[in-house]
Amino acid sequence: MPGLTFVTTDPGSPAAAALLREYYNDIVGRYWGRAALPAEVDSAMADEPSDDLRGDTGVLVVGLLHGAPLACGGVRFVGGGIGELTRVYVAAEARGTGAATGLLAHLDSLAVAAGLNTLRLTVRSDLVEARRLYARSGYAEVDPFNTEPYAEHWLAKELP
């Protein structure tokens, strides 16, 4: 996508905080099958903080189109050469443009640079677009590696 750039940022930065809120608004709303209530989004964000997506424990990236934030994604460093993809979000107006594919490729390169050899993630069944994106990006179903309450599919891929 021409004009799309990625920057590593702190989860508390204004752009990251706004995108993370959009991410939670989207996934909470999809879970309930209706628009998410602000209190529900607040609760989800408190239950699943993103503070560890910086420094030695992870990385958070914001995608900018001509300077305007429209995507985010992170990699949590879990040890043993493994990272967990998380908080992958592309604003509705940018879906289908290649922004998500570019975001995942950028996160892959950051993971490789951090010495990781495997990326894994969990995804709910209702997030069908995300599941298609991950399959196109080389992720395959694996045995469950956690007991997260909203995990319905466990995926992983080896990095070069």
N, C-alpha and C positions, 0 to 999 in steps of 0.2 A: 504494500500500500504506500504509494508515494507520499512523502511528508510525515510518515510515522517514525517516531524515535522513541527510545526507551531510556529511562533514567532510574538508577537505583536510589531509593529514598527511604526515609524513616517512616514507619507506619503511622506516626502521629503528625506527619506533615499535612498541610491543608489539602493538597491534591489527593494524597493517599487516604486520608480520613474520609473525604467525600466519596471516593470510589469504593472504599470498603463498606461504607454505609449503603451505597447503591447495590453492591454485591449482596449484602445481607437482605436488603429490601426485596431483591429479586428472588433469592432462594427461599426466604421465609414465605413470601407471597405464593410461590409455586407450590410449596409444601402444603399450605392451607387451601390452595385453589381460589384465592381471592387476594385483594390488595392487602399487603402486610400493614398491621397497625404499628405506629411508632414505638409503642412499649414492647411489642414483640421483637422488633429489630434491636432495640436497646438490650433486651434480655439475651438475644442470640449473640450479640457482640460481647456482652459481659461473660457469657458462658464459654465463648471461644475467642479469647483475645488474640490479637495479632502482634503483640509486643515483642515476641521472640523472633520476628522476621527481620533481624538486623544483627550486625556484629558476628560473633562466633556461632550463633545459633540459627541464622538464616538470612534470607535476603528478600526484599520486596521491591518490585519494579512497577513503575507507572509508565503507561504508553501514552504518548502525546501526539496529536495530529495538529501540525502547525502551531504547537504550543498549548493546545487545549487538551486536558486530560480526558481519556476515553477508555482506558483499559488498565487492569492491574493483574498481578500474579506474583506468587511467592514460592520460594523453596525453603523448607524447614530442614536443617541438617540434623539427622537422627543418629548418626554414627555408623561405623562399619562401611563407609563408602556409600551410604544410602541417604537419599533426600526424598522429602515428600512434597509434591506439588500441591499448592493450596491457594485459595483466594483468587482463582482464575476468573476474571470477569471482563467482558467487553460490553460497552454501552450498546443498547438496542440499535441505535442509528448507525453503528459501525459493524454490526454483524453481517457476515456474508461478504466482507470486503478483503479478507485475508489478514485482518488485524490479529485475530486469535492465533492463526498459524504462525505469524511473525512473533507474537508474544511467546508462544511455546518454544520456538527455535531460540529466541534470546535467553529464555530461562534454561534451556538445555546447555547453551554455551557458558552461562554463569555456573551451572552445576559442574560441568567438566573442569572449568577453571578452578573450582573449589575442591577438586580431587574426588568428586563423586563418580561412581560407576553405575549406579542404579537410581532411577527415579520411580516413585510409586505414588499412588493416590487412591482415594475412595470417592465414589460418586453414587448419588441416589438414582433409582430407576427412572424417576420423572424428569431428570435432566437429560433428555434424549439428545439434544443438540450437542451437549458437552461430551456425551459418550461417543457420538460419531466423530467429533473432533479428536478425541484421544485415540480412537482406533486409527484414524487417518494419520496420526502423528506417531504411530508405532507402539502404542500401549496395548497390552493384551491382558485378559483376565488371569488372575493368579489366586492362590489360596488366600483366605482372609489372614491379614497380618495385624489386625486390631479388633476391638469390640466396640467401636464408636457407635452410638445409637442410631445415627442416620446413614451409616455405611451399608449399601446394598450391593455394590460391585467394588472389587479390589482389583486394581490395574497396576502394571509395572512395565518398564522397559529398561533395557541395558543401554548405557551411553557408550559412545565410541572411545 
